[in-house]
Amino acid sequence: MKHSMLLLAALVTCLSGYSQKTLISKDTVITYDFLDATKAPGDFLILHKKKVRFRIINVNRSLYTFSWEQATNNYNTTPPAIFSTLNSQALPGEAKSGNESKQAPVQNGFWDRMADYKKKAALLDELSTFQSDISFLQKNCADSFSVIEALALKKTNTFLLGRRQPTYLEAIHTLRNFLTSSVQELKQSYDSLASSFDSAQINLAIAKKEKNAKPDALNDDFSRMKDAMTKATTIHEAVVKYETTGGIQALCNQLLSINAGNFTIYSPEYTANGDDMTVSFSIDPKETMPCLSPYANFKKTVTASVKGGWKFDFSTGLLLNFSFGDNQFFDQSYRLDSVPGDPSQKKIIQNSNKNITIPSIGALLHVYRRSGRDFNWGGTFGLSLTNQTRLNYHGGLSAIIGSAQRIVLSTGVTLTQAKLISSQYKVDQLVKADLQLDPVPTDNFYRLGWFFAFTYNLTGK
């Protein structure tokens, strides 16, 4: 018994440092950076009944699907095409001729107002480029959210020129006001240009009636004005459509979509039960990546070993039963020997018994609190049978090694029945020679010993 306990104590010492894992002792959210493979979540310990969720950051939700089928935000990543065919550089400036003094009354400031409109319409080229840049950032799958947000703020401040803002939300607010006022100014500039063009038409009609007028030159000049006005009107119609269809708000929404929520995904909440908990998830691209992604796809399985909570399980195997130092633990046999010098009496003698153990096959019930490791220390109770189909009872301590597949080393007390001399007789007792005691009467008595067991459960059931 002493040697058995020392063996188990040594085993506990060896395994006490086994499988050191992070312990989760309260409801927790585990954060994983999608762009940093070195920090992927690994196996961990979690207290029984505690809850855990996985939080994955820096993953662009518009580009990936997730195995747990949570809803993803599919926001608009295509820039409005409303300005794609327009170019403010196509608007002509004032046409030069050799008779500017004669044509000035006809033009009536038209080319000056055209120059003003062209200057204001140049914003549309910058806006188209800006929207393309933001759309690219929305599909960025190589940089972290903080980097993408910083780039979006930088590009917004650049577009705003001298209206730089320190925070991203302030920049979006300023952008909305800036675009609203710019569109209004552009519409007003067009109204002024249209008024000048109408005046030019009237002046042209009057000039043609003058005797010194040159109709061909006037017609050529007005033709250039008319062509310029047609192009300006096309741009003006696009600007009005952009405004009435909510183009400014759509652009602001694109910027607002670059937020931590759209670059973060949460798993469902899982409660720790059983011996361990396995969580599997995958992240797959919806389509070909527009940039260099750290993963073509991502698959991860995490095993959480559960710590705490009472566990009852079984094992079967071989038990060796020993006495506490006397032979009364084993079945005994007896005989009658003659008494020297006294033929009228005989003496009851116990035969020699050379057994050192009683092997048995049995099943043990183990009771313990989960350690969360592949080693548990607990109490054990069980039954076993010897080759005489005798039932033994056991109670003690167990060292349980493994998880789904286990081997168990146990030791403790055995209660068994031993065949010993009947209570009415005793060893070395003298009896009459003619007394019929062949064999010497025996009965079964419950005796205590100790056991050492090697049992197992390789099925996990």
C-alpha positions in Angstrom: 0.0 0.0 0.0 2.8 2.4 0.9 4.6 1.7 -2.3 1.5 2.2 -4.4 0.8 5.6 -2.8 4.3 6.7 -3.4 4.0 5.8 -7.1 0.8 7.8 -7.5 2.3 10.8 -5.7 5.3 10.8 -8.1 2.9 10.6 -11.0 1.0 13.6 -9.8 4.2 15.6 -9.4 5.3 14.7 -13.0 2.0 15.7 -14.5 1.3 18.8 -12.5 3.1 21.0 -15.1 1.6 19.1 -18.0 -0.2 21.0 -20.7 -0.1 24.5 -19.3 -2.8 26.5 -21.2 -4.4 29.9 -20.7 -7.3 29.6 -18.2 -10.5 31.5 -18.9 -12.3 31.9 -15.6 -15.1 34.2 -16.6 -17.3 35.0 -19.6 -14.8 36.1 -22.2 -14.4 37.4 -25.8 -11.2 36.1 -27.5 -9.8 38.5 -30.0 -7.9 37.4 -33.1 -6.2 39.6 -35.6 -7.0 38.3 -39.1 -3.9 39.9 -40.5 -1.5 38.5 -37.9 -1.3 34.7 -38.3 1.2 34.5 -35.3 -1.6 35.5 -33.0 -4.2 33.0 -34.0 -6.2 31.7 -31.1 -5.0 28.4 -29.7 -6.3 25.8 -27.4 -7.2 27.0 -23.9 -8.8 26.1 -20.6 -12.2 27.4 -19.7 -14.1 27.0 -16.4 -17.3 24.9 -16.6 -20.4 26.8 -17.7 -18.5 30.0 -18.6 -19.2 31.5 -22.0 -16.8 32.5 -24.8 -17.1 34.3 -28.1 -14.5 34.8 -30.8 -13.9 38.3 -32.1 -12.0 38.6 -35.4 -10.7 42.1 -36.2 -9.2 43.5 -39.4 -11.3 41.3 -41.6 -13.2 43.1 -44.3 -16.8 41.8 -44.0 -17.7 42.9 -47.5 -15.1 40.5 -49.0 -15.5 37.3 -46.9 -18.1 34.8 -45.8 -18.1 33.2 -42.4 -18.9 29.6 -41.5 -21.2 30.5 -38.6 -23.5 32.2 -41.1 -23.8 35.5 -39.2 -25.2 38.3 -41.3 -22.6 40.4 -43.1 -22.9 44.0 -44.2 -22.8 44.2 -48.0 -22.5 47.9 -48.4 -22.1 49.8 -51.7 -18.5 49.4 -52.9 -19.0 50.7 -56.4 -18.5 54.4 -56.9 -21.4 56.3 -58.6 -20.8 56.3 -62.3 -22.6 59.6 -62.8 -19.4 61.5 -63.6 -17.5 58.8 -65.3 -18.1 60.2 -68.8 -17.8 63.9 -67.9 -14.6 65.9 -67.8 -14.5 69.5 -66.9 -11.4 69.9 -69.1 -13.7 69.5 -72.1 -15.4 72.8 -71.3 -13.9 75.4 -73.7 -12.4 78.6 -72.7 -12.9 82.0 -74.5 -12.2 81.6 -78.2 -9.6 84.2 -79.4 -10.2 86.1 -82.7 -8.9 89.1 -84.5 -12.1 91.1 -83.9 -12.5 90.9 -80.1 -13.7 94.5 -79.8 -16.6 94.0 -82.2 -17.6 90.7 -80.6 -17.4 91.9 -76.9 -21.0 93.3 -76.9 -22.3 90.0 -78.4 -20.5 87.9 -75.8 -21.7 90.0 -72.9 -19.3 88.4 -70.4 -20.2 84.9 -71.5 -16.6 83.6 -71.7 -15.7 85.1 -68.3 -18.7 83.3 -66.7 -17.7 80.1 -68.6 -14.2 80.4 -67.1 -15.8 80.6 -63.7 -18.1 77.6 -64.3 -15.1 75.6 -65.6 -13.1 76.4 -62.5 -15.9 75.3 -60.2 -16.6 72.2 -62.4 -13.0 71.1 -61.9 -14.2 69.9 -58.5 -16.1 67.1 -60.3 -12.8 65.6 -61.6 -11.4 65.6 -58.1 -14.6 64.1 -56.7 -14.6 61.2 -59.2 -11.0 60.4 -58.3 -11.8 60.7 -54.6 -14.8 58.3 -54.9 -12.7 55.8 -56.7 -10.0 56.0 -53.9 -12.7 55.4 -51.2 -14.1 52.4 -53.2 -10.7 50.9 -53.3 -10.2 51.4 -49.6 -13.6 49.6 -49.0 -12.2 46.6 -50.8 -8.8 46.7 -49.1 -8.0 43.3 -47.7 -4.3 43.7 -47.0 -4.2 46.5 -44.3 -5.7 46.7 -40.8 -8.8 48.7 -40.1 -6.7 51.5 -38.3 -4.5 51.9 -41.4 -7.5 51.9 -43.8 -9.3 54.5 -41.6 -6.2 56.7 -41.5 -5.8 56.5 -45.3 -9.5 57.5 -45.7 -9.1 60.5 -43.4 -6.0 61.6 -45.2 -7.7 61.4 -48.6 -10.8 63.2 -47.3 -8.7 66.0 -45.8 -6.7 66.3 -49.1 -10.0 66.6 -51.0 -11.2 69.2 -48.6 -8.0 71.3 -49.1 -7.8 73.9 -46.4 -10.7 72.4 -44.4 -8.6 69.7 -42.7 -10.3 67.9 -39.8 -8.6 66.0 -36.9 -11.0 63.1 -36.7 -12.7 60.8 -39.2 -16.3 61.7 -38.3 -15.5 65.4 -38.3 -14.0 65.1 -41.7 -17.1 63.3 -43.1 -19.4 66.0 -41.6 -17.2 68.7 -43.2 -17.2 66.9 -46.5 -21.0 66.8 -46.5 -21.3 70.5 -45.9 -18.5 71.2 -48.4 -20.1 69.2 -51.2 -23.5 70.7 -50.5 -22.2 74.2 -50.8 -20.0 73.4 -53.8 -23.0 71.9 -55.7 -25.1 75.0 -54.9 -22.3 77.3 -56.1 -21.9 75.2 -59.3 -25.6 75.5 -60.0 -25.6 79.2 -59.4 -22.6 79.6 -61.7 -24.5 77.7 -64.4 -27.5 79.9 -63.9 -25.4 82.9 -64.4 -23.8 81.4 -67.5 -27.1 80.5 -69.0 -28.3 84.0 -68.4 -25.2 85.3 -70.2 -25.9 83.0 -73.1 -29.5 84.2 -73.4 -28.2 87.8 -73.5 -25.7 86.8 -76.1 -28.5 85.5 -78.3 -30.3 88.8 -78.1 -27.1 90.8 -78.8 -26.4 88.6 -81.8 -29.8 89.4 -83.3 -29.3 93.1 -82.7 -25.7 93.1 -84.1 -26.8 91.4 -87.3 -29.1 94.4 -88.0 -26.2 96.9 -87.7 -24.6 98.0 -91.0 -21.1 97.4 -89.8 -21.7 93.9 -88.5 -19.9 90.9 -89.9 -22.5 88.1 -89.9 -20.0 85.3 -90.6 -17.7 86.2 -87.7 -20.7 86.7 -85.4 -22.2 83.4 -86.4 -18.8 81.6 -85.8 -18.4 83.1 -82.4 -21.9 82.3 -81.3 -21.5 78.7 -82.7 -18.5 78.3 -80.3 -20.6 79.7 -77.4 -23.5 77.4 -78.2 -21.2 74.3 -78.3 -19.7 75.3 -74.9 -23.1 75.9 -73.5 -24.3 72.4 -74.6 -21.4 70.8 -72.8 -22.0 72.9 -69.7 -25.6 72.0 -69.7 -24.8 68.2 -69.9 -22.6 68.6 -66.8 -25.2 70.7 -65.1 -27.9 68.0 -65.6 -25.5 65.4 -64.1 -24.9 67.7 -61.1 -28.6 68.1 -60.5 -29.2 64.4 -60.8 -26.3 63.7 -58.4 -27.9 66.1 -55.9 -31.5 64.9 -56.3 -30.5 61.2 -56.1 -28.6 61.6 -52.9 -25.1 61.3 -54.3 -23.6 63.4 -51.5 -25.1 61.2 -48.8 -24.1 58.0 -50.7 -20.5 59.2 -50.7 -20.7 59.9 -47.0 -22.2 56.5 -46.4 -19.2 55.0 -48.2 -16.9 56.8 -45.8 -19.0 55.8 -42.8 -18.9 52.1 -43.9 -15.2 52.2 -43.1 -15.7 51.6 -39.4 -14.6 49.1 -36.9 -17.9 47.2 -37.0 -17.5 46.5 -40.7 -14.0 45.1 -40.1 -15.0 43.0 -37.1 -16.9 39.7 -36.9 -18.2 37.9 -33.8 -19.0 34.2 -33.4 -22.0 33.0 -31.5 -21.6 32.6 -27.8 -20.6 29.1 -26.6 -21.0 27.7 -23.1 -18.4 25.3 -21.8 -19.9 21.9 -21.1 -18.5 18.3 -21.1 -14.8 17.6 -21.0 -13.9 19.9 -23.8 -15.4 22.1 -26.4 -14.4 22.3 -30.0 -15.1 25.4 -32.0 -14.5 25.4 -35.8 -14.9 28.3 -38.1 -13.8 29.3 -41.6 -13.5 32.5 -43.5 -13.7 32.3 -47.3 -13.4 35.1 -49.9 -16.6 35.8 -51.8 -14.7 36.4 -55.0 -11.2 37.0 -56.3 -9.4 39.3 -53.9 -8.8 42.9 -55.3 -5.5 43.0 -53.3 -3.0 40.7 -51.7 -4.9 38.9 -49.0 -3.0 37.1 -46.2 -5.2 34.0 -46.8 -6.9 32.5 -49.8 -9.2 31.0 -47.1 -8.9 30.6 -43.4 -10.0 27.5 -41.4 -9.4 27.1 -37.7 -10.4 24.6 -35.0 -9.9 25.5 -31.4 -10.3 23.0 -28.6 -11.3 24.4 -25.2 -10.6 22.0 -22.3 -13.2 22.4 -19.6 -12.1 22.9 -16.0 -14.4 22.4 -13.0 -17.7 20.7 -12.6 -18.0 17.2 -11.2 -17.4 14.3 -13.5 -18.4 10.6 -13.2 -16.9 8.1 -15.6 -15.9 4.5 -15.7 -12.9 2.3 -16.6 -12.4 -1.5 -16.6 -9.3 -3.6 -16.3 -7.1 -5.6 -13.9 -6.9 -5.3 -10.2 -4.4 -6.8 -7.8 -5.6 -7.3 -4.3 -3.1 -7.6 -1.4 -3.3 -8.3 2.4 -2.3 -5.8 5.0 0.4 -8.3 6.2 -1.4 -11.3 7.4 -2.8 -14.4 5.7 -6.4 -13.9 6.8 -7.1 -12.0 3.6 -6.7 -15.2 1.6 -8.7 -18.4 1.6 -7.2 -20.9 4.1 -7.4 -24.7 4.5 -6.9 -26.7 7.6 -6.0 -30.3 8.8 -5.9 -32.3 11.9 -2.5 -33.5 13.3 -1.9 -36.0 16.0 -0.7 -34.8 19.4 2.6 -36.5 20.5 2.0 -38.6 23.7 -1.8 -38.1 23.6 -3.5 -40.4 21.1 -6.9 -39.3 22.3 -6.6 -35.8 20.9 -5.8 -34.1 17.7 -4.7 -30.5 16.9 -6.2 -28.2 14.2 -3.4 -26.9 12.0 -3.6 -24.2 9.3 -2.0 -25.2 6.1 0.6 -23.0 4.5 -0.7 -20.4 2.0 1.8 -18.9 -0.4 -0.4 -16.5 -2.2 0.8 -12.9 -2.4 -2.1 -11.4 -4.3 -5.6 -12.1 -5.6 -6.0 -10.9 -9.3 -9.5 -9.8 -10.3 -11.2 -8.2 -13.3 -13.4 -5.2 -12.5 -15.0 -1.9 -13.3 -14.3 1.3 -11.4 -16.4 4.5 -11.1 -14.3 7.6 -10.9 -15.5 10.8 -9.3 -13.5 14.0 -9.7 -13.6 17.7 -10.7 -12.2 18.4 -14.1 -8.7 19.8 -14.2 -8.9 20.8 -17.8 -5.8 18.8 -18.5 -5.1 15.3 -19.6 -4.6 14.3 -16.0 -7.2 14.2 -13.2 -6.9 13.1 -9.6 -10.1 11.7 -8.0 -11.9 9.2 -5.9 -12.9 5.7 -7.1 -15.4 3.1 -6.2 -15.9 -0.3 -7.9 -16.4 -4.0 -8.1 -14.3 -6.9 -9.3 -14.6 -10.6 -9.7 -11.9 -13.3 -9.0 -11.6 -16.6 -10.8 -13.8 -18.1 -8.1 -16.5 -15.6 -9.2 -16.2 -14.0 -5.8 -17.3 -10.3 -5.7 -14.8 -7.7 -4.3 -15.6 -4.1 -3.3 -13.1 -1.3 -3.8 -12.7 2.3 -2.7 -9.7 4.6 -3.0 -7.9 7.2 -5.2 -7.2 7.3 -8.9 -4.8 9.0 -11.3 -6.7 9.4 -14.6 -4.4 10.0 -17.6 -5.8 11.1 -20.9 -9.1 12.6 -22.1 -11.2 10.7 -24.6 -8.9 7.7 -24.4 -7.8 7.1 -20.8 -5.7 4.8 -18.7 -6.2 4.9 -14.9 -4.0 3.9 -12.0 -5.9 3.4 -8.8 -5.2 2.3 -5.2 -7.2 1.9 -2.1 -9.0 -0.5 0.1 -10.5 -3.9 -0.9 -13.3 -5.6 0.9 -13.5 -9.3 0.0 -14.6 -12.6 1.5 -12.0 -15.1 2.7 -12.7 -18.7 3.6 -11.5 -19.1 7.2 -12.0 -21.6 10.0 -15.5 -21.6 11.5 -16.1 -19.4 14.5 -16.6 -22.5 16.7 -13.0 -23.6 16.2 -9.7 -21.9 16.1 -6.2 -22.7 14.9 -4.1 -24.9 17.3 -7.2 -26.0 19.1 -7.2 -29.6 20.6 -10.2 -31.7 19.8 -11.0 -35.4 20.5 -9.4 -37.8 18.1 -12.7 -39.5 17.3 -14.4 -36.2 16.3 -15.3 -36.1 12.6 -13.6 -33.0 11.3 -12.5 -33.9 7.9 -12.4 -31.4 6.4 -12.2 -28.8 9.2 -15.3 -26.6 9.0 -14.8 -23.2 7.3 -17.0 -20.1 6.7 -16.7 -17.0 4.6 -15.7 -13.8 6.4 -15.3 -10.3 5.1 -11.7 -9.1 5.3 -10.0 -5.8 4.4 -6.9 -5.5 2.2 -5.7 -3.1 -0.4 -5.6 -3.1 -4.1 -3.7 -1.6 -7.1 -5.5 -1.3 -10.4 -4.6 -0.7 -14.0 -7.8 0.1 -15.8 -8.6 1.9 -19.1 -11.3 3.3 -21.3 -10.3 3.5 -25.0 -13.7 4.1 -26.5 -14.4 7.4 -25.0 -17.9 6.2 -24.2 
